[in-house]
Amino acid sequence: MDSMAFRLLGLTAILLMTSACSNHQYKTYVGSLDDPAIQVLDLSEGAANAPILYFDTRQFRELGVPFHRLLLAVRVDGKQLPDAGKHSILNYSGYQALRLAPGEHSVEWCWVSMNKLGTGGGKCGFGAPALNLEAGKHYLATWSSSTSVTGLRGREQMEISVSSYVLEQGTNKQVFP
């Protein structure tokens, strides 16, 4: 093997090893709510001590494939948020955090699952029609899911069931539903 082929083989091995440890980040959405780059959409109209509602995000690997699953806010108090929603089977957009005035709000969001292979999907229509947010508090819209595989061998289908709820951060008290 000549030295150029050996170098290319080494470079390929290094790229494979470094990408095998990487996470997948869907679009520009943060993979952790602790990330200081998280953008908060301010809809509080200047309310003092306005509560913040965060939408959960998780990165993980399954069978070696990096996934990014997240919730994205798409509607508040009956109004569609700018550029938010499902645009196609692989194209969702929305907000990972909202600053709202204290009081009762209706909030809707989408659950999105994308992987580094470029496949995935999501479902919209999750929400809290009467969510009471208190001044100075932070909340987390999150989810639990279960996966099942059905169908005959060679024609299996994977189904992910998702249920969503809202927690008060700090106490982890479930405030919706």
C-alpha positions as CSV (number, residue, x, y, z in Angstrom):
1,M,0.0,0.0,0.0
2,D,1.5,3.4,-1.0
3,S,1.7,6.2,1.6
4,M,-1.2,8.2,0.1
5,A,-3.6,5.3,0.3
6,F,-2.4,4.6,3.9
7,R,-3.0,8.3,4.8
8,L,-6.5,8.2,3.3
9,L,-7.3,5.0,5.2
10,G,-6.1,6.6,8.4
11,L,-8.1,9.7,7.9
12,T,-11.2,7.7,7.2
13,A,-10.7,5.7,10.4
14,I,-10.3,8.9,12.4
15,L,-13.4,10.4,10.9
16,L,-15.4,7.2,11.6
17,M,-14.2,7.1,15.2
18,T,-15.0,10.8,15.9
19,S,-18.4,10.7,14.3
20,A,-19.3,7.5,16.2
21,C,-19.2,9.4,19.5
22,S,-21.0,12.5,18.2
23,N,-24.6,13.5,19.0
24,H,-27.2,14.5,16.5
25,Q,-28.6,18.0,16.8
26,Y,-31.8,18.7,14.8
27,K,-31.5,22.0,12.9
28,T,-30.1,24.6,15.3
29,Y,-32.1,23.5,18.4
30,V,-30.1,22.9,21.5
31,G,-29.6,19.4,22.8
32,S,-29.7,20.4,26.5
33,L,-31.9,22.9,28.3
34,D,-28.8,23.9,30.2
35,D,-27.2,25.2,27.0
36,P,-26.8,29.0,27.3
37,A,-27.6,29.2,23.6
38,I,-31.2,28.3,24.1
39,Q,-33.5,31.0,22.7
40,V,-36.5,32.2,24.7
41,L,-39.4,33.7,22.8
42,D,-40.7,36.6,24.9
43,L,-44.5,36.8,24.8
44,S,-44.8,38.4,28.3
45,E,-45.5,41.9,27.1
46,G,-43.0,43.2,29.7
47,A,-44.6,41.4,32.7
48,A,-42.4,41.6,35.8
49,N,-41.0,38.2,36.9
50,A,-42.6,36.5,33.9
51,P,-42.6,32.7,34.1
52,I,-40.7,30.6,31.5
53,L,-42.0,27.4,30.0
54,Y,-39.2,25.2,28.6
55,F,-39.8,22.4,26.1
56,D,-37.8,19.2,26.8
57,T,-35.0,18.0,24.5
58,R,-33.0,14.8,24.6
59,Q,-30.1,13.4,22.7
60,F,-29.3,9.7,22.8
61,R,-28.0,6.7,20.7
62,E,-30.0,3.7,19.7
63,L,-28.2,0.8,17.9
64,G,-25.3,3.3,17.4
65,V,-27.4,5.9,15.7
66,P,-27.6,9.4,17.2
67,F,-31.1,10.7,17.8
68,H,-32.4,14.1,18.9
69,R,-36.0,14.1,20.3
70,L,-37.5,17.4,21.4
71,L,-40.7,19.3,21.9
72,L,-41.3,22.5,20.0
73,A,-43.9,25.1,20.9
74,V,-46.1,26.1,17.9
75,R,-49.2,27.9,19.3
76,V,-50.0,30.1,22.3
77,D,-53.5,31.3,23.3
78,G,-54.9,30.3,19.9
79,K,-52.2,32.2,17.9
80,Q,-49.7,30.4,15.6
81,L,-46.1,31.3,16.6
82,P,-43.9,32.7,13.7
83,D,-42.7,30.0,11.3
84,A,-43.8,27.3,13.7
85,G,-45.3,23.9,12.9
86,K,-45.0,20.9,10.7
87,H,-43.9,21.8,7.2
88,S,-43.3,18.3,5.9
89,I,-42.6,14.8,7.4
90,L,-39.0,15.8,8.1
91,N,-39.4,19.5,8.7
92,Y,-40.7,20.9,11.9
93,S,-40.0,24.2,13.6
94,G,-41.0,25.9,16.8
95,Y,-39.6,27.3,20.0
96,Q,-37.8,25.5,22.9
97,A,-38.7,28.1,25.5
98,L,-41.4,30.8,26.0
99,R,-41.6,33.7,28.4
100,L,-45.3,34.3,29.1
101,A,-47.2,36.7,31.3
102,P,-48.4,35.1,34.6
103,G,-51.8,33.6,34.4
104,E,-53.7,31.0,32.3
105,H,-52.6,30.2,28.8
106,S,-53.3,27.6,26.2
107,V,-50.1,26.2,24.7
108,E,-49.6,23.6,21.9
109,W,-46.5,21.8,20.8
110,C,-45.1,19.1,18.5
111,W,-43.0,16.1,19.5
112,V,-40.1,15.6,17.0
113,S,-37.7,12.7,16.6
114,M,-34.9,12.9,14.1
115,N,-31.7,11.0,13.7
116,K,-28.3,11.4,12.0
117,L,-29.3,9.1,9.1
118,G,-31.7,11.8,8.0
119,T,-34.9,10.0,8.9
120,G,-37.5,10.6,11.6
121,G,-40.8,12.3,12.0
122,G,-43.0,13.8,14.6
123,K,-46.5,14.5,15.7
124,C,-48.2,17.8,16.5
125,G,-51.3,18.4,18.6
126,F,-49.9,18.0,22.1
127,G,-50.8,20.8,24.5
128,A,-52.2,22.2,27.6
129,P,-55.5,24.1,27.0
130,A,-55.6,25.7,30.4
131,L,-52.1,26.0,31.9
132,N,-51.8,28.3,34.9
133,L,-48.3,29.8,35.1
134,E,-47.2,31.6,38.3
135,A,-44.9,34.6,38.3
136,G,-41.2,33.8,38.9
137,K,-41.5,30.1,38.2
138,H,-40.0,27.9,35.5
139,Y,-41.9,25.0,33.9
140,L,-41.0,22.1,31.7
141,A,-43.2,20.5,29.1
142,T,-41.9,17.0,28.7
143,W,-43.0,13.5,27.6
144,S,-42.8,9.8,28.2
145,S,-42.8,7.3,25.4
146,S,-43.1,3.6,24.7
147,T,-42.1,1.8,21.6
148,S,-43.6,-1.3,20.1
149,V,-42.9,-3.3,17.0
150,T,-45.9,-4.9,15.2
151,G,-46.4,-6.9,12.0
152,L,-45.2,-10.0,10.3
153,R,-41.4,-10.7,10.0
154,G,-40.0,-8.6,7.2
155,R,-43.0,-6.2,7.4
156,E,-42.5,-4.9,10.9
157,Q,-43.6,-1.4,11.9
158,M,-42.3,0.5,14.8
159,E,-44.9,2.6,16.7
160,I,-43.9,5.1,19.3
161,S,-46.7,6.2,21.8
162,V,-46.1,9.6,23.4
163,S,-47.8,11.2,26.3
164,S,-46.9,14.7,27.3
165,Y,-47.2,16.6,30.5
166,V,-45.9,19.8,32.3
167,L,-43.8,20.0,35.4
168,E,-43.0,22.9,37.7
169,Q,-39.2,23.0,37.7
170,G,-37.6,22.8,41.1
171,T,-40.4,20.8,42.7
172,N,-41.1,18.4,39.7
173,K,-44.7,18.8,40.6
174,Q,-46.9,17.8,37.7
175,V,-49.1,20.8,36.8
176,F,-50.7,19.5,33.6
177,P,-52.6,17.3,33.1
